């Protein structure tokens, strides 16, 4: 019996499911994240969360706030703070476009998912979004229920 020395890493795909319910996505971007050594290890282990994560500008740089990356189990005194703000890496052109857009009324930038790219870097998918009103959420739920009911009837 032959053992393979190349071990396939589990695919990391951490999603913010609540975002699709609360926001209407207008434009999406893929951004790099500036991380410490213990943070990337925790993300690769799938120990991160995006609930209530959003982005803000500080001196022309984009940061993500509210992203939780659990402390690394094998970390030492140099372990990271789980909820620290992390800098996002985008092109200058993308940053200017996003900063201009967020000045408009009702638009915000939210984190949709974290994943590991083919080149082994942690990336975050962010979206320029507009908050849904309560009646929009109810309308979406009605559409989803109707589709589910039709799918169920078609199977029988």
C-alpha positions in Angstrom: 0.0 0.0 0.0 1.4 3.4 -1.0 0.8 6.5 1.0 0.8 9.9 -0.6 3.0 12.5 1.0 0.9 15.4 -0.4 -1.9 16.1 2.0 -4.9 17.9 0.5 -6.0 20.8 2.7 -9.7 21.1 3.5 -11.2 23.9 1.5 -11.9 27.0 3.6 -15.1 28.8 2.7 -16.6 30.8 5.6 -19.8 32.6 4.6 -21.8 35.5 6.1 -25.3 34.0 5.5 -27.1 36.8 7.3 -25.7 39.4 4.9 -27.8 38.1 2.0 -31.0 38.5 4.1 -30.2 42.0 5.4 -28.6 43.6 2.4 -29.0 44.1 -1.4 -25.6 43.5 -3.0 -24.7 46.1 -5.6 -21.0 45.3 -6.4 -18.6 42.7 -5.1 -14.8 42.7 -4.7 -12.1 40.3 -3.7 -9.6 41.7 -1.2 -6.5 40.4 0.5 -6.4 40.5 4.3 -3.3 41.6 6.3 -2.9 38.8 8.9 -0.5 37.6 11.5 0.9 34.1 11.5 -1.5 32.7 14.1 -4.5 34.3 12.3 -3.8 32.5 9.0 -3.4 29.2 10.8 -6.8 29.7 12.5 -8.5 30.6 9.2 -7.0 27.5 7.5 -8.5 25.5 10.3 -11.9 27.1 9.5 -12.1 28.9 12.9 -13.4 32.3 11.7 -16.7 34.1 11.6 -18.2 37.0 9.6 -21.4 37.7 11.5 -21.9 41.5 11.8 -18.6 42.1 9.9 -18.4 45.4 8.0 -15.8 47.6 6.4 -14.8 51.2 7.1 -12.3 53.7 5.8 -9.5 55.2 8.0 -7.1 57.6 6.3 -7.8 56.2 2.8 -7.3 52.6 3.9 -10.0 50.0 4.1 -10.4 47.9 7.3 -12.8 45.1 8.3 -14.4 45.3 11.7 -16.2 42.6 13.6 -14.5 39.7 11.8 -13.8 37.0 14.4 -10.7 34.8 14.0 -10.4 32.4 16.9 -7.1 32.2 18.8 -4.8 29.6 17.4 -4.9 26.5 19.6 -1.1 26.0 19.4 -0.3 29.7 19.7 1.9 31.1 22.5 2.0 34.6 24.1 2.2 36.1 20.6 -1.3 34.9 19.8 -3.6 37.4 18.2 -6.6 39.3 19.5 -9.7 37.5 18.0 -11.8 40.6 17.1 -9.1 43.1 16.0 -9.7 45.3 12.9 -7.8 43.9 9.9 -6.6 45.9 6.9 -7.9 44.9 3.5 -5.7 45.0 0.5 -7.3 46.4 -2.7 -6.0 48.5 -5.6 -5.9 52.3 -5.2 -8.6 52.6 -8.0 -10.9 50.1 -6.2 -10.4 51.9 -2.8 -11.3 55.3 -4.3 -14.4 53.9 -6.0 -15.6 52.3 -2.8 -14.8 55.3 -0.7 -16.8 57.6 -3.0 -19.7 55.1 -3.1 -19.9 54.8 0.7 -20.4 58.6 1.0 -23.8 58.1 -0.8 -26.7 57.7 1.6 -27.5 54.2 2.7 -24.5 52.3 1.2 -22.1 50.3 3.2 -19.4 47.7 2.7 -19.9 44.2 4.2 -17.8 41.0 4.3 -19.5 38.1 2.5 -17.0 35.3 2.8 -13.5 34.3 3.6 -11.6 31.8 1.5 -8.1 30.6 0.7 -7.0 31.4 -2.9 -5.2 29.1 -5.2 -1.9 30.9 -4.3 -2.6 30.0 -0.6 -3.5 33.6 0.5 -6.5 34.4 2.7 -9.0 36.5 0.8 -12.3 38.1 1.7 -15.1 38.8 -0.6 -16.7 42.1 0.2 -19.7 43.9 -1.3 -21.0 47.4 -1.6 -24.5 46.9 -0.3 -27.7 48.8 0.6 -29.7 47.7 3.6 -33.0 46.0 2.9 -36.2 47.4 4.4 -38.4 45.1 6.4 -41.0 44.8 3.5 -38.2 43.8 1.1 -37.1 41.0 3.5 -40.8 39.8 3.7 -41.0 39.9 -0.1 -37.8 37.8 -0.5 -39.1 35.3 2.0 -42.4 35.0 0.1 -40.6 34.3 -3.2 -38.3 31.7 -1.5 -41.4 29.9 0.0 -43.2 29.9 -3.3 -40.2 28.5 -5.2 -39.7 25.8 -2.5 -43.4 24.9 -2.8 -43.2 24.7 -6.6 -40.1 22.6 -6.5 -41.7 20.2 -4.0 -44.9 19.9 -6.1 -42.8 19.2 -9.3 -40.9 16.3 -7.6 -44.2 14.5 -6.9 
